[in-house]
Amino acid sequence: MPVRELLTTDEAADYLRLSERKLYELVADRAVPCSKVTGRWLFSRAALDRWVSAGLIAPAGLAQVSAPPIFGGSHDPLLEWGLRESNSGLASLPEGSEEGLRRLTRGEVMVAAIHLHRLDGDDERANIDAVADAAGLHDAVVIAFARREQGILVAPGNPLDLSDIASIAASRARMAQRPAGAGAQLLLLALLARAGITLDELKLAKPAFPTGPDIAQAVRAGRIDCGIATRSVAKSAGLDFLPLTWERFDLVMRQRDYFMKGPQALFEFVRQAGFRDRASELGGYDVSEVGAVRLVN
């Protein structure tokens, strides 16, 4: 007899060795993968298997340790706005993409926002390949948030007539840098490698700037001449923007945490028209794939 992929509530409860009442509680809390079809809850056997293997059900007598409700990783204006407006209850700790993944691995954040870049130029898969290869993230899922336009922020009118990384090096313009492991810093290193330029050939400002808005503020104040950040940051600060590339900006979390109230509140919110309107208003975003699952480890 073939094994059925979709289970009813009583079949799923039996499969998980739970009471139906407990299963309904999990459904109400959005803590278990399920779908409602013609008024009935259905459960994918494969999804339940992944849910269990990810540690959603703790051994008897042992409480499940949940990650704190914190978004780590990269800073993004649209994401910050979405976290607030969705009433997700999730705090933000922007420290850079690679540090976000490290904190996620250690259980110090619930979600990491990342935008990674590779020296070989294959940036389309950079995020999902990094998560797939991470030893401590065997139970992770990668969710698309947006494509973002990254570029060079300069003062209004582009007084130094900059155009790309090579022109920045040649002019000895004062350039911002980001902390090691930040997505924008990884992009800078990738662009330098592709152009055959070393980091030492740039006149880099110190110390490193924590976020894109910090770079924008320094350009406005005349403390530096340029730096890499998104179009939305440039637009908000009234700066000129020299486009470089579009990148993937993704959200990474444990499979079990995908179903928690905070992330689900955000994912429901980003499907609304108001979110798309805000992305258009900020500029430099493509949110056509928001919420799509890019990888299940």
C-alpha positions as YAML, in Angstrom:
chain: A
units: angstrom
residues:
- id: 1
  name: MET
  ca: [0.00, 0.00, 0.00]
- id: 2
  name: PRO
  ca: [1.54, 3.38, -1.01]
- id: 3
  name: VAL
  ca: [2.40, 5.84, 1.77]
- id: 4
  name: ARG
  ca: [0.13, 8.91, 1.74]
- id: 5
  name: GLU
  ca: [1.97, 12.22, 1.53]
- id: 6
  name: LEU
  ca: [-0.87, 14.36, 2.93]
- id: 7
  name: LEU
  ca: [-2.22, 13.50, 6.36]
- id: 8
  name: THR
  ca: [-5.45, 14.52, 8.07]
- id: 9
  name: THR
  ca: [-5.43, 15.92, 11.59]
- id: 10
  name: ASP
  ca: [-5.97, 12.57, 13.30]
- id: 11
  name: GLU
  ca: [-3.41, 10.88, 11.05]
- id: 12
  name: ALA
  ca: [-0.85, 13.63, 11.70]
- id: 13
  name: ALA
  ca: [-1.43, 13.45, 15.45]
- id: 14
  name: ASP
  ca: [-0.91, 9.69, 15.34]
- id: 15
  name: TYR
  ca: [2.20, 10.11, 13.17]
- id: 16
  name: LEU
  ca: [3.70, 12.61, 15.63]
- id: 17
  name: ARG
  ca: [2.45, 10.66, 18.66]
- id: 18
  name: LEU
  ca: [0.57, 13.68, 19.95]
- id: 19
  name: SER
  ca: [-3.01, 14.13, 21.04]
- id: 20
  name: GLU
  ca: [-5.27, 15.87, 18.54]
- id: 21
  name: ARG
  ca: [-5.82, 18.62, 21.09]
- id: 22
  name: LYS
  ca: [-2.07, 19.27, 21.31]
- id: 23
  name: LEU
  ca: [-1.79, 19.29, 17.53]
- id: 24
  name: TYR
  ca: [-4.60, 21.85, 17.27]
- id: 25
  name: GLU
  ca: [-2.74, 24.01, 19.81]
- id: 26
  name: LEU
  ca: [0.37, 23.86, 17.63]
- id: 27
  name: VAL
  ca: [-1.71, 24.77, 14.58]
- id: 28
  name: ALA
  ca: [-3.25, 27.74, 16.41]
- id: 29
  name: ASP
  ca: [0.25, 28.93, 17.40]
- id: 30
  name: ARG
  ca: [1.48, 28.45, 13.81]
- id: 31
  name: ALA
  ca: [4.14, 26.19, 15.21]
- id: 32
  name: VAL
  ca: [3.62, 23.25, 12.85]
- id: 33
  name: PRO
  ca: [3.65, 23.16, 9.01]
- id: 34
  name: CYS
  ca: [0.11, 22.69, 7.66]
- id: 35
  name: SER
  ca: [-2.39, 23.95, 5.10]
- id: 36
  name: LYS
  ca: [-6.15, 24.43, 5.18]
- id: 37
  name: VAL
  ca: [-7.96, 22.98, 2.16]
- id: 38
  name: THR
  ca: [-11.77, 23.14, 1.84]
- id: 39
  name: GLY
  ca: [-12.10, 23.66, 5.57]
- id: 40
  name: ARG
  ca: [-9.79, 20.82, 6.62]
- id: 41
  name: TRP
  ca: [-6.25, 20.93, 7.92]
- id: 42
  name: LEU
  ca: [-3.78, 18.85, 5.93]
- id: 43
  name: PHE
  ca: [-0.21, 18.03, 6.90]
- id: 44
  name: SER
  ca: [2.63, 17.13, 4.55]
- id: 45
  name: ARG
  ca: [4.46, 14.03, 5.80]
- id: 46
  name: ALA
  ca: [7.76, 15.34, 4.38]
- id: 47
  name: ALA
  ca: [7.28, 18.75, 6.03]
- id: 48
  name: LEU
  ca: [6.52, 17.08, 9.36]
- id: 49
  name: ASP
  ca: [9.67, 14.98, 9.03]
- id: 50
  name: ARG
  ca: [11.78, 18.12, 8.47]
- id: 51
  name: TRP
  ca: [9.99, 19.82, 11.35]
- id: 52
  name: VAL
  ca: [10.83, 16.99, 13.73]
- id: 53
  name: SER
  ca: [14.44, 16.68, 12.54]
- id: 54
  name: ALA
  ca: [14.89, 20.42, 13.04]
- id: 55
  name: GLY
  ca: [14.17, 19.95, 16.73]
- id: 56
  name: LEU
  ca: [10.64, 21.32, 16.91]
- id: 57
  name: ILE
  ca: [9.60, 18.56, 19.27]
- id: 58
  name: ALA
  ca: [11.88, 18.22, 22.26]
- id: 59
  name: PRO
  ca: [12.43, 14.86, 23.98]
- id: 60
  name: ALA
  ca: [10.00, 14.09, 26.79]
- id: 61
  name: GLY
  ca: [10.74, 16.16, 29.87]
- id: 62
  name: LEU
  ca: [13.23, 18.41, 28.07]
- id: 63
  name: ALA
  ca: [12.16, 21.96, 27.20]
- id: 64
  name: GLN
  ca: [12.96, 23.28, 23.75]
- id: 65
  name: VAL
  ca: [15.35, 26.23, 23.92]
- id: 66
  name: SER
  ca: [14.14, 28.96, 21.58]
- id: 67
  name: ALA
  ca: [16.39, 31.56, 20.00]
- id: 68
  name: PRO
  ca: [15.80, 35.12, 21.26]
- id: 69
  name: PRO
  ca: [13.41, 37.17, 19.08]
- id: 70
  name: ILE
  ca: [16.20, 39.11, 17.38]
- id: 71
  name: PHE
  ca: [17.05, 39.82, 13.74]
- id: 72
  name: GLY
  ca: [20.81, 39.74, 13.28]
- id: 73
  name: GLY
  ca: [22.98, 40.21, 10.22]
- id: 74
  name: SER
  ca: [22.76, 43.07, 7.76]
- id: 75
  name: HIS
  ca: [21.00, 46.41, 8.15]
- id: 76
  name: ASP
  ca: [18.29, 47.35, 5.66]
- id: 77
  name: PRO
  ca: [15.83, 50.28, 5.79]
- id: 78
  name: LEU
  ca: [12.93, 48.34, 4.25]
- id: 79
  name: LEU
  ca: [13.45, 45.41, 6.62]
- id: 80
  name: GLU
  ca: [13.66, 47.70, 9.65]
- id: 81
  name: TRP
  ca: [10.39, 49.35, 8.60]
- id: 82
  name: GLY
  ca: [8.73, 45.97, 8.02]
- id: 83
  name: LEU
  ca: [9.76, 44.69, 11.45]
- id: 84
  name: ARG
  ca: [8.13, 47.72, 13.10]
- id: 85
  name: GLU
  ca: [4.98, 47.95, 10.99]
- id: 86
  name: SER
  ca: [4.22, 44.22, 11.14]
- id: 87
  name: ASN
  ca: [4.22, 44.23, 14.97]
- id: 88
  name: SER
  ca: [6.54, 41.25, 14.75]
- id: 89
  name: GLY
  ca: [8.01, 41.87, 18.18]
- id: 90
  name: LEU
  ca: [11.46, 41.17, 16.73]
- id: 91
  name: ALA
  ca: [14.39, 43.36, 17.74]
- id: 92
  name: SER
  ca: [17.21, 44.26, 15.37]
- id: 93
  name: LEU
  ca: [20.95, 43.72, 15.85]
- id: 94
  name: PRO
  ca: [22.69, 44.74, 12.59]
- id: 95
  name: GLU
  ca: [26.35, 43.69, 12.67]
- id: 96
  name: GLY
  ca: [26.98, 42.42, 9.15]
- id: 97
  name: SER
  ca: [26.04, 39.32, 7.17]
- id: 98
  name: GLU
  ca: [28.77, 36.94, 8.33]
- id: 99
  name: GLU
  ca: [28.41, 37.90, 11.99]
- id: 100
  name: GLY
  ca: [24.67, 37.36, 11.67]
- id: 101
  name: LEU
  ca: [25.26, 33.81, 10.43]
- id: 102
  name: ARG
  ca: [27.67, 33.17, 13.29]
- id: 103
  name: ARG
  ca: [25.14, 34.39, 15.84]
- id: 104
  name: LEU
  ca: [22.43, 32.27, 14.21]
- id: 105
  name: THR
  ca: [24.67, 29.21, 14.45]
- id: 106
  name: ARG
  ca: [25.25, 29.90, 18.16]
- id: 107
  name: GLY
  ca: [21.53, 30.40, 18.80]
- id: 108
  name: GLU
  ca: [21.93, 34.08, 19.69]
- id: 109
  name: VAL
  ca: [19.49, 35.40, 17.07]
- id: 110
  name: MET
  ca: [16.34, 33.97, 15.51]
- id: 111
  name: VAL
  ca: [16.96, 35.30, 11.99]
- id: 112
  name: ALA
  ca: [20.00, 36.51, 10.07]
- id: 113
  name: ALA
  ca: [19.66, 38.93, 7.14]
- id: 114
  name: ILE
  ca: [22.45, 38.38, 4.62]
- id: 115
  name: HIS
  ca: [23.78, 39.65, 1.28]
- id: 116
  name: LEU
  ca: [26.99, 37.82, 0.47]
- id: 117
  name: HIS
  ca: [29.32, 38.24, -2.50]
- id: 118
  name: ARG
  ca: [31.97, 35.99, -4.03]
- id: 119
  name: LEU
  ca: [35.26, 36.78, -5.72]
- id: 120
  name: ASP
  ca: [34.32, 34.64, -8.74]
- id: 121
  name: GLY
  ca: [31.34, 36.86, -9.52]
- id: 122
  name: ASP
  ca: [28.61, 34.23, -9.03]
- id: 123
  name: ASP
  ca: [26.64, 36.28, -6.52]
- id: 124
  name: GLU
  ca: [23.22, 34.83, -7.43]
- id: 125
  name: ARG
  ca: [23.93, 31.71, -5.35]
- id: 126
  name: ALA
  ca: [26.30, 33.23, -2.80]
- id: 127
  name: ASN
  ca: [23.76, 33.34, 0.04]
- id: 128
  name: ILE
  ca: [22.29, 29.87, -0.40]
- id: 129
  name: ASP
  ca: [25.68, 28.24, -1.03]
- id: 130
  name: ALA
  ca: [27.06, 29.75, 2.18]
- id: 131
  name: VAL
  ca: [24.13, 28.43, 4.21]
- id: 132
  name: ALA
  ca: [24.20, 25.01, 2.52]
- id: 133
  name: ASP
  ca: [27.91, 24.66, 3.33]
- id: 134
  name: ALA
  ca: [27.67, 25.91, 6.94]
- id: 135
  name: ALA
  ca: [28.29, 23.03, 9.35]
- id: 136
  name: GLY
  ca: [26.02, 24.40, 12.07]
- id: 137
  name: LEU
  ca: [23.03, 25.25, 9.86]
- id: 138
  name: HIS
  ca: [21.91, 21.82, 8.65]
- id: 139
  name: ASP
  ca: [18.31, 22.67, 9.60]
- id: 140
  name: ALA
  ca: [18.16, 26.17, 8.09]
- id: 141
  name: VAL
  ca: [15.83, 27.71, 5.55]
- id: 142
  name: VAL
  ca: [16.63, 30.69, 3.30]
- id: 143
  name: ILE
  ca: [13.76, 33.05, 2.47]
- id: 144
  name: ALA
  ca: [13.95, 35.72, -0.24]
- id: 145
  name: PHE
  ca: [13.34, 39.26, 0.98]
- id: 146
  name: ALA
  ca: [14.43, 41.51, -1.88]
- id: 147
  name: ARG
  ca: [16.87, 42.29, -4.61]
- id: 148
  name: ARG
  ca: [18.65, 45.53, -3.75]
- id: 149
  name: GLU
  ca: [20.63, 47.96, -5.88]
- id: 150
  name: GLN
  ca: [24.09, 48.62, -4.44]
- id: 151
  name: GLY
  ca: [26.28, 51.48, -5.58]
- id: 152
  name: ILE
  ca: [28.64, 54.28, -4.63]
- id: 153
  name: LEU
  ca: [27.34, 57.16, -2.52]
- id: 154
  name: VAL
  ca: [28.83, 60.56, -3.39]
- id: 155
  name: ALA
  ca: [28.04, 64.18, -2.57]
- id: 156
  name: PRO
  ca: [25.39, 65.94, -4.70]
- id: 157
  name: GLY
  ca: [26.81, 66.76, -8.12]
- id: 158
  name: ASN
  ca: [29.56, 64.12, -7.80]
- id: 159
  name: PRO
  ca: [32.31, 66.77, -7.32]
- id: 160
  name: LEU
  ca: [35.19, 64.30, -7.85]
- id: 161
  name: ASP
  ca: [33.61, 62.89, -11.03]
- id: 162
  name: LEU
  ca: [33.79, 59.31, -9.72]
- id: 163
  name: SER
  ca: [32.35, 56.46, -11.76]
- id: 164
  name: ASP
  ca: [33.59, 53.13, -10.39]
- id: 165
  name: ILE
  ca: [36.11, 51.49, -8.06]
- id: 166
  name: ALA
  ca: [38.99, 52.19, -10.46]
- id: 167
  name: SER
  ca: [38.23, 55.92, -10.49]
- id: 168
  name: ILE
  ca: [38.08, 55.95, -6.69]
- id: 169
  name: ALA
  ca: [41.54, 54.37, -6.50]
- id: 170
  name: ALA
  ca: [43.00, 56.69, -9.15]
- id: 171
  name: SER
  ca: [41.64, 59.87, -7.56]
- id: 172
  name: ARG
  ca: [42.66, 58.88, -4.02]
- id: 173
  name: ALA
  ca: [39.15, 59.74, -2.87]
- id: 174
  name: ARG
  ca: [38.48, 59.15, 0.81]
- id: 175
  name: MET
  ca: [36.37, 55.99, 0.85]
- id: 176
  name: ALA
  ca: [34.38, 54.41, 3.65]
- id: 177
  name: GLN
  ca: [34.81, 50.79, 4.55]
- id: 178
  name: ARG
  ca: [32.55, 48.44, 6.48]
- id: 179
  name: PRO
  ca: [33.49, 45.86, 9.15]
- id: 180
  name: ALA
  ca: [34.99, 42.59, 7.96]
- id: 181
  name: GLY
  ca: [32.21, 40.18, 7.00]
- id: 182
  name: ALA
  ca: [29.65, 42.88, 6.22]
- id: 183
  name: GLY
  ca: [27.96, 42.32, 2.87]
- id: 184
  name: ALA
  ca: [28.99, 45.73, 1.51]
- id: 185
  name: GLN
  ca: [32.62, 45.05, 2.47]
- id: 186
  name: LEU
  ca: [32.47, 41.66, 0.75]
- id: 187
  name: LEU
  ca: [31.12, 43.43, -2.34]
- id: 188
  name: LEU
  ca: [34.00, 45.92, -2.21]
- id: 189
  name: LEU
  ca: [36.55, 43.09, -2.01]
- id: 190
  name: ALA
  ca: [34.87, 41.28, -4.91]
- id: 191
  name: LEU
  ca: [34.85, 44.42, -7.08]
- id: 192
  name: LEU
  ca: [38.51, 45.07, -6.29]
- id: 193
  name: ALA
  ca: [39.47, 41.52, -7.22]
- id: 194
  name: ARG
  ca: [37.59, 41.70, -10.51]
- id: 195
  name: ALA
  ca: [39.25, 45.03, -11.34]
- id: 196
  name: GLY
  ca: [42.73, 43.84, -10.35]
- id: 197
  name: ILE
  ca: [43.04, 46.47, -7.62]
- id: 198
  name: THR
  ca: [44.32, 45.84, -4.09]
- id: 199
  name: LEU
  ca: [42.72, 47.20, -0.94]
- id: 200
  name: ASP
  ca: [45.94, 49.12, -0.21]
- id: 201
  name: GLU
  ca: [45.42, 51.21, -3.35]
- id: 202
  name: LEU
  ca: [42.33, 52.80, -1.80]
- id: 203
  name: LYS
  ca: [42.42, 55.70, 0.64]
- id: 204
  name: LEU
  ca: [40.19, 54.10, 3.26]
- id: 205
  name: ALA
  ca: [38.68, 56.01, 6.16]
- id: 206
  name: LYS
  ca: [39.03, 54.56, 9.64]
- id: 207
  name: PRO
  ca: [37.37, 53.19, 11.67]
- id: 208
  name: ALA
  ca: [34.90, 51.10, 9.68]
- id: 209
  name: PHE
  ca: [31.33, 52.37, 9.45]
- id: 210
  name: PRO
  ca: [28.68, 50.12, 11.06]
- id: 211
  name: THR
  ca: [25.87, 50.69, 8.51]
- id: 212
  name: GLY
  ca: [25.05, 52.30, 5.18]
- id: 213
  name: PRO
  ca: [23.24, 55.26, 6.82]
- id: 214
  name: ASP
  ca: [26.41, 55.94, 8.84]
- id: 215
  name: ILE
  ca: [28.34, 56.21, 5.57]
- id: 216
  name: ALA
  ca: [25.68, 58.52, 4.12]
- id: 217
  name: GLN
  ca: [25.89, 60.82, 7.12]
- id: 218
  name: ALA
  ca: [29.68, 61.02, 6.80]
- id: 219
  name: VAL
  ca: [29.46, 61.85, 3.08]
- id: 220
  name: ARG
  ca: [26.90, 64.58, 3.81]
- id: 221
  name: ALA
  ca: [29.19, 66.04, 6.48]
- id: 222
  name: GLY
  ca: [32.20, 66.01, 4.14]
- id: 223
  name: ARG
  ca: [34.23, 63.66, 6.33]
- id: 224
  name: ILE
  ca: [34.58, 61.17, 3.45]
- id: 225
  name: ASP
  ca: [34.10, 61.35, -0.30]
- id: 226
  name: CYS
  ca: [32.32, 58.08, -1.03]
- id: 227
  name: GLY
  ca: [31.26, 54.64, 0.15]
- id: 228
  name: ILE
  ca: [29.21, 51.63, -0.88]
- id: 229
  name: ALA
  ca: [25.56, 51.45, 0.19]
- id: 230
  name: THR
  ca: [22.11, 50.92, -1.32]
- id: 231
  name: ARG
  ca: [20.15, 53.28, -3.54]
- id: 232
  name: SER
  ca: [17.52, 53.62, -0.80]
- id: 233
  name: VAL
  ca: [20.16, 54.94, 1.63]
- id: 234
  name: ALA
  ca: [21.42, 57.44, -0.95]
- id: 235
  name: LYS
  ca: [17.90, 58.65, -1.74]
- id: 236
  name: SER
  ca: [17.00, 59.09, 1.92]
- id: 237
  name: ALA
  ca: [20.16, 61.16, 2.53]
- id: 238
  name: GLY
  ca: [19.84, 63.28, -0.62]
- id: 239
  name: LEU
  ca: [23.11, 61.97, -2.09]
- id: 240
  name: ASP
  ca: [24.05, 61.07, -5.65]
- id: 241
  name: PHE
  ca: [24.20, 57.36, -6.43]
- id: 242
  name: LEU
  ca: [26.48, 55.55, -8.89]
- id: 243
  name: PRO
  ca: [24.96, 52.09, -9.48]
- id: 244
  name: LEU
  ca: [27.20, 49.02, -9.27]
- id: 245
  name: THR
  ca: [25.06, 45.89, -9.06]
- id: 246
  name: TRP
  ca: [21.82, 44.26, -7.93]
- id: 247
  name: GLU
  ca: [22.16, 41.73, -5.11]
- id: 248
  name: ARG
  ca: [20.14, 39.12, -3.26]
- id: 249
  name: PHE
  ca: [19.08, 40.11, 0.27]
- id: 250
  name: ASP
  ca: [17.82, 36.99, 2.06]
- id: 251
  name: LEU
  ca: [16.64, 35.92, 5.51]
- id: 252
  name: VAL
  ca: [18.07, 32.80, 7.17]
- id: 253
  name: MET
  ca: [16.57, 30.97, 10.13]
- id: 254
  name: ARG
  ca: [16.14, 27.53, 11.64]
- id: 255
  name: GLN
  ca: [13.25, 25.61, 10.14]
- id: 256
  name: ARG
  ca: [11.53, 25.49, 13.52]
- id: 257
  name: ASP
  ca: [11.72, 29.29, 13.89]
- id: 258
  name: TYR
  ca: [10.14, 29.91, 10.49]
- id: 259
  name: PHE
  ca: [6.80, 28.98, 12.07]
- id: 260
  name: MET
  ca: [7.18, 31.22, 15.13]
- id: 261
  name: LYS
  ca: [4.82, 34.16, 15.57]
- id: 262
  name: GLY
  ca: [7.40, 36.88, 14.96]
- id: 263
  name: PRO
  ca: [8.67, 35.71, 11.56]
- id: 264
  name: GLN
  ca: [5.16, 34.72, 10.46]
- id: 265
  name: ALA
  ca: [3.86, 38.21, 11.32]
- id: 266
  name: LEU
  ca: [6.56, 39.68, 9.09]
- id: 267
  name: PHE
  ca: [5.91, 37.23, 6.25]
- id: 268
  name: GLU
  ca: [2.19, 37.97, 6.30]
- id: 269
  name: PHE
  ca: [2.89, 41.70, 6.26]
- id: 270
  name: VAL
  ca: [5.26, 41.64, 3.29]
- id: 271
  name: ARG
  ca: [2.56, 40.09, 1.11]
- id: 272
  name: GLN
  ca: [0.44, 43.24, 1.44]
- id: 273
  name: ALA
  ca: [0.29, 46.08, -1.08]
- id: 274
  name: GLY
  ca: [1.54, 48.56, 1.51]
- id: 275
  name: PHE
  ca: [4.86, 46.76, 1.68]
- id: 276
  name: ARG
  ca: [5.34, 46.94, -2.09]
- id: 277
  name: ASP
  ca: [4.40, 50.62, -2.03]
- id: 278
  name: ARG
  ca: [7.00, 51.32, 0.65]
- id: 279
  name: ALA
  ca: [9.68, 49.45, -1.33]
- id: 280
  name: SER
  ca: [8.89, 51.59, -4.37]
- id: 281
  name: GLU
  ca: [8.97, 54.76, -2.28]
- id: 282
  name: LEU
  ca: [12.39, 53.95, -0.80]
- id: 283
  name: GLY
  ca: [13.82, 53.05, -4.21]
- id: 284
  name: GLY
  ca: [16.29, 50.43, -5.36]
- id: 285
  name: TYR
  ca: [14.25, 47.36, -4.41]
- id: 286
  name: ASP
  ca: [12.74, 44.47, -6.35]
- id: 287
  name: VAL
  ca: [10.39, 42.60, -4.00]
- id: 288
  name: SER
  ca: [8.69, 40.40, -6.60]
- id: 289
  name: GLU
  ca: [10.03, 37.24, -4.92]
- id: 290
  name: VAL
  ca: [9.54, 38.27, -1.29]
- id: 291
  name: GLY
  ca: [8.66, 35.30, 0.93]
- id: 292
  name: ALA
  ca: [9.82, 32.67, -1.58]
- id: 293
  name: VAL
  ca: [11.75, 29.73, -0.15]
- id: 294
  name: ARG
  ca: [15.19, 29.67, -1.79]
- id: 295
  name: LEU
  ca: [16.71, 26.81, 0.23]
- id: 296
  name: VAL
  ca: [15.66, 24.18, 2.75]
- id: 297
  name: ASN
  ca: [18.75, 22.53, 4.22]
...
